[in-house]
Amino acid sequence: MTKRERQVSVMTLGPRTLCLKPALVGAVFEQSLQDAGFDRLVCVSGWAGIAAAEALNVPVAERGRWLHRIVDTAFPSTSGF
């Protein structure tokens, strides 16, 4: 990895420093999705946080299945959950 690639792949977000995977830098991942026919990508990280909320009492072992039920129309395969 070149010095420029290392600089691009690290960013600061508030108190956190995020390191991006090389495949995400320069829209490589985005272009791959578009080439594969995807027209939009849906982020479900907020739902993952909700699944972990104590108020919902979703058991840790069930959180993947709980999340999948929300997004199963877009992602019918359970392999990623």
Secondary structure, 3 states (H helix, E strand, C coil): CCHHHHHHCEEEECCEEEECCHHHHHHHHHHHHHHCCCCCCCCCHHHHHHHCCHHHCCCHHHHHHHHHHHHCCCCCCCCCC
